[in-house]
């Protein structure tokens, strides 16, 4: 089972590298994110590649939960406990995330791009769910990777293993902060297209990107008028 878990993890790790490269390129702007996304989709949305990835995710979830149960049953050390906890959360997140993407693609008929993610981060009611959900997923991913690096180096130098764990987790916290700030509009303004606001609602707060090193400002935005076609009354005849 552990061998199967590692083999499926190899396919998933390759996808994650591509996926996170796409996210981080988004720091340069939405246009850069979309350009990279369209190129990356030529790879991972190929029917064969997509099917292999989905199978790898299913195997990863099933074997991961089973291995976590072994760790808890045998009451292994704290590092293994952290690995099990982070892995279990990732298994739940993968299921939710994949279902959410396919819901957007097949049911809502939306392009699951930058705007699809941002809509859930800047719209009241959705942001309270999706910001913690995605933020904890990134933290858990880096925690899981950090535990793996610890496990690799602990046999030769345990202190080096601990250092690797701390460094990887520190990087994960910083990446989490950057991504949440980006998708919530704190790094630059986000103007959602109509098809996304029709589904998720209109943001009540408009977030203005920081200028000249000053922190971002939040400005209230009035709710959209119920009657958009109303016209001003005609002027009385002179």
C-alpha positions in Angstrom: 0.0 0.0 0.0 2.8 2.4 0.9 4.5 1.7 -2.5 1.2 2.5 -4.3 0.9 5.7 -2.3 4.3 6.8 -3.4 3.8 6.0 -7.1 0.5 7.9 -7.2 2.2 10.8 -5.3 4.8 11.1 -8.1 2.1 11.9 -10.7 0.3 14.3 -8.3 3.6 16.1 -7.4 4.3 16.8 -11.0 0.8 18.3 -11.4 1.1 20.3 -8.2 4.4 21.9 -9.4 2.6 23.0 -12.6 -0.5 24.1 -10.6 1.5 26.2 -8.1 3.6 27.7 -10.8 0.4 28.9 -12.4 -0.8 30.4 -9.0 2.5 32.1 -8.4 2.7 33.6 -11.9 -0.6 35.2 -11.0 1.3 37.5 -8.8 2.3 39.3 -12.0 -1.3 39.9 -12.9 -4.4 38.1 -14.1 -3.4 38.2 -17.7 -0.1 36.4 -16.9 -2.1 33.8 -14.9 -4.5 33.2 -17.8 -1.8 32.9 -20.4 0.1 30.3 -18.3 -3.2 28.5 -17.5 -4.1 28.1 -21.2 -0.7 26.6 -22.0 -0.8 24.3 -18.9 -4.2 23.0 -19.8 -2.9 21.6 -23.1 -1.0 19.1 -20.8 -3.2 18.3 -17.9 -6.6 18.5 -19.7 -5.6 16.0 -22.3 -8.1 13.2 -21.8 -5.5 10.6 -21.1 -3.5 12.8 -18.7 -6.7 13.9 -16.9 -7.8 10.4 -16.4 -4.4 9.3 -15.1 -4.4 12.3 -12.7 -7.9 11.5 -11.4 -7.0 7.9 -10.8 -3.8 9.0 -9.0 -5.9 11.3 -6.8 -8.3 8.5 -5.9 -5.5 6.1 -5.1 -3.7 8.8 -3.0 -6.9 9.5 -1.0 -7.7 5.9 -0.3 -4.1 4.8 0.6 -3.4 8.0 2.5 -6.3 7.6 4.8 -5.4 3.9 5.4 -1.7 4.8 6.2 -2.9 7.6 8.5 -5.0 5.0 10.5 -1.9 2.9 10.8 0.1 5.8 12.2 -2.6 6.6 14.8 -3.1 3.0 15.7 0.6 2.5 16.3 0.9 5.9 18.0 4.0 6.9 16.1 6.1 10.1 16.8 4.9 13.6 16.5 6.3 14.1 12.9 4.3 11.1 11.7 1.3 12.4 13.5 1.6 15.7 11.7 2.1 13.8 8.4 -1.1 11.9 9.1 -3.2 14.9 10.0 -2.0 17.0 7.0 -2.5 14.0 4.7 -6.0 13.4 5.9 -7.0 17.0 5.5 -5.5 17.0 2.0 -7.6 13.9 1.1 -10.8 15.7 2.1 -9.7 18.9 0.3 -8.8 17.0 -2.9 -12.3 15.5 -3.0 -14.0 18.9 -2.4 -11.7 20.7 -4.8 -12.0 18.3 -7.7 -15.8 18.2 -7.2 -15.9 22.0 -7.1 -13.9 22.3 -10.3 -16.1 19.9 -12.2 -19.2 21.6 -10.8 -18.0 24.9 -12.3 -17.0 23.3 -15.7 -20.0 21.0 -16.2 -22.9 22.5 -14.3 -22.3 26.2 -13.9 -20.6 26.4 -17.4 -17.9 28.7 -16.1 -14.2 28.8 -17.0 -12.5 27.6 -13.7 -9.8 30.2 -14.0 -8.5 33.0 -11.8 -12.0 34.6 -11.7 -13.6 31.4 -10.5 -11.2 31.2 -7.5 -11.3 34.9 -6.8 -15.1 35.0 -6.8 -15.2 32.8 -3.8 -12.6 34.9 -2.0 -14.1 38.3 -2.4 -17.8 37.6 -2.2 -19.4 37.7 1.2 -20.8 34.4 2.3 -18.4 32.5 0.2 -15.1 34.0 1.5 -15.7 32.8 5.0 -15.8 29.2 3.7 -13.2 29.2 0.9 -10.4 31.3 2.3 -9.9 28.9 5.3 -10.5 25.9 3.1 -7.8 26.8 0.6 -5.5 28.4 3.1 -5.4 25.4 5.3 -4.9 23.2 2.2 -1.7 25.0 1.2 -0.4 24.9 4.8 -1.2 21.1 5.0 0.5 20.4 1.7 3.7 22.1 2.8 3.5 20.4 6.2 3.1 17.0 4.4 6.1 17.8 2.2 8.1 19.0 5.2 7.5 15.7 7.0 8.6 13.8 4.0 11.9 15.8 3.8 12.4 15.1 7.6 11.9 11.4 7.0 14.5 11.5 4.2 17.2 13.2 6.2 16.6 12.0 9.7 18.6 8.8 9.2 21.8 10.7 8.4 21.2 13.9 10.4 18.1 14.4 12.5 18.8 18.1 13.1 19.0 18.6 9.3 15.7 16.9 9.0 14.1 19.2 11.5 15.6 22.2 9.8 14.2 21.1 6.5 10.8 20.6 8.0 10.8 24.1 9.5 12.1 25.7 6.3 9.5 24.0 4.1 6.7 24.9 6.5 7.9 28.5 6.7 7.8 28.7 2.9 4.3 27.2 2.9 3.0 29.9 5.3 4.5 32.6 3.1 3.0 31.1 -0.1 -0.4 30.8 1.7 -0.3 34.5 2.6 0.6 35.5 -0.9 -2.1 33.4 -2.6 -4.8 34.5 -0.2 -3.9 38.2 -0.6 -3.8 37.8 -4.4 -7.2 36.1 -4.8 -8.9 38.3 -2.3 -7.8 41.4 -4.2 -5.3 42.8 -1.7 -2.4 42.8 -4.3 -4.3 44.3 -7.2 -7.9 45.2 -8.1 -10.1 42.3 -9.3 -13.1 43.1 -11.5 -15.2 40.0 -11.8 -17.0 39.4 -15.2 -20.8 39.3 -15.1 -21.1 35.5 -15.4 -19.2 35.1 -12.1 -21.1 37.8 -10.2 -24.4 36.3 -11.5 -23.5 33.0 -9.8 -21.6 34.1 -6.6 -23.1 37.6 -6.1 -21.7 41.1 -6.1 -18.8 41.9 -3.7 -19.9 44.4 -1.0 -16.3 45.4 -0.5 -14.1 46.6 -3.3 -10.4 46.1 -2.5 -8.0 48.6 -3.9 -4.4 47.5 -4.5 -1.7 49.1 -2.4 0.0 52.1 -3.8 3.3 53.7 -2.9 3.9 51.1 -0.2 0.7 52.1 1.6 -1.7 49.3 2.8 -4.7 48.3 0.8 -7.9 50.2 1.3 -11.4 48.8 1.5 -14.3 50.9 0.1 -18.0 50.2 0.4 -19.7 49.5 -2.8 -23.5 50.1 -3.1 -25.6 47.1 -4.0 -26.6 47.0 -7.6 -29.9 48.7 -8.5 -32.9 46.4 -8.8 -34.2 48.3 -11.9 -31.2 48.8 -14.2 -33.4 50.0 -17.0 -35.0 52.9 -15.1 -34.6 56.2 -16.9 -34.6 59.7 -15.7 -38.0 61.5 -16.1 -38.2 63.7 -19.1 -37.7 67.4 -18.6 -40.9 69.5 -18.6 -41.6 71.4 -21.8 -40.2 74.8 -22.0 
